[in-house]
Amino acid sequence: MDYLVNVRDFIVENFLFGDGDRFADDTSFLDSGIIDSTGILELIEYLERTYAITIRDHEIIPENLDSVINIDRFLKRRLSGPQEEGVPVSENLQARQS
């Protein structure tokens, strides 16, 4: 699944107020001033709620969350691998939707 569109739409609507021309998918949110430290918390809440995952403290690093491309890669890894209880996140999400 390609998460780029969903994440990009969230960033544009919540941080750029509809002005999506300001950044490319590899633009650093922090370096460009698009998102500050409080915004990262809002982004994490969105990702956890939308994709039924828990982002652990050690995962809150720029390599995972500082651009649309980094988030896309992070989500692909997390959603294809096992969750803490050994259940793939995709199965956990399906169970919640039932």
C-alpha positions as CSV (number, residue, x, y, z in Angstrom):
1,M,0.0,0.0,0.0
2,D,1.2,3.5,-0.8
3,Y,0.8,5.8,2.3
4,L,2.3,8.8,0.5
5,V,-1.0,10.3,-0.6
6,N,-2.8,10.0,2.8
7,V,0.2,11.3,4.8
8,R,0.7,14.2,2.3
9,D,-2.9,15.1,2.5
10,F,-2.8,15.2,6.3
11,I,0.3,17.4,6.3
12,V,-1.2,19.8,3.7
13,E,-4.5,20.1,5.5
14,N,-3.2,20.4,9.1
15,F,0.1,22.2,8.8
16,L,0.1,24.0,5.4
17,F,-3.6,25.0,5.4
18,G,-4.1,23.6,1.9
19,D,-0.9,25.0,0.3
20,G,0.6,21.7,-0.9
21,D,3.1,23.3,-3.3
22,R,5.4,24.3,-0.4
23,F,7.2,21.0,-0.1
24,A,8.3,17.8,-1.9
25,D,7.9,14.3,-0.5
26,D,11.5,14.3,0.7
27,T,11.4,17.7,2.4
28,S,12.4,17.6,6.0
29,F,9.4,18.8,8.1
30,L,11.6,20.1,10.9
31,D,14.4,21.7,8.7
32,S,11.8,23.5,6.6
33,G,9.7,24.6,9.5
34,I,6.6,22.8,8.3
35,I,6.1,20.9,11.6
36,D,7.5,21.8,15.0
37,S,7.9,19.4,18.0
38,T,4.2,19.8,19.0
39,G,3.2,19.1,15.4
40,I,5.2,15.8,15.5
41,L,2.9,14.7,18.4
42,E,-0.2,15.5,16.3
43,L,1.3,13.6,13.4
44,I,2.1,10.6,15.6
45,E,-1.5,10.6,16.9
46,Y,-2.8,10.7,13.4
47,L,-0.6,7.8,12.3
48,E,-1.5,5.7,15.3
49,R,-5.2,6.3,14.9
50,T,-5.3,5.9,11.1
51,Y,-3.1,2.8,10.9
52,A,-3.9,1.1,14.3
53,I,-0.3,1.1,15.4
54,T,1.6,2.3,18.5
55,I,4.7,4.3,17.7
56,R,7.2,3.6,20.4
57,D,9.5,6.2,21.9
58,H,12.6,4.8,20.2
59,E,10.8,5.0,16.8
60,I,10.3,8.8,17.1
61,I,13.4,9.7,15.1
62,P,13.8,11.7,11.9
63,E,14.6,8.6,9.9
64,N,11.0,7.5,10.5
65,L,9.0,10.7,10.7
66,D,10.7,13.7,9.2
67,S,9.3,13.6,5.7
68,V,6.5,12.0,3.7
69,I,8.9,9.5,2.2
70,N,10.3,8.5,5.6
71,I,6.8,8.0,7.0
72,D,5.9,5.9,3.9
73,R,8.9,3.7,4.5
74,F,8.2,3.5,8.2
75,L,4.6,2.5,7.7
76,K,5.5,-0.1,5.1
77,R,7.9,-1.7,7.6
78,R,5.5,-1.5,10.6
79,L,2.4,-2.7,8.8
80,S,4.1,-5.6,7.1
81,G,5.8,-6.9,10.3
82,P,4.5,-8.3,13.6
83,Q,3.1,-6.2,16.3
84,E,4.2,-6.5,20.0
85,E,1.9,-9.4,20.6
86,G,3.1,-11.2,17.5
87,V,0.0,-10.4,15.4
88,P,0.6,-8.6,12.1
89,V,-0.8,-5.0,12.3
90,S,-2.9,-5.7,9.2
91,E,-4.7,-8.5,11.0
92,N,-5.2,-6.3,14.1
93,L,-6.7,-3.6,11.9
94,Q,-9.1,-6.0,10.3
95,A,-10.2,-7.3,13.7
96,R,-11.0,-3.7,14.8
97,Q,-13.1,-3.1,11.7
98,S,-15.2,-6.2,12.2
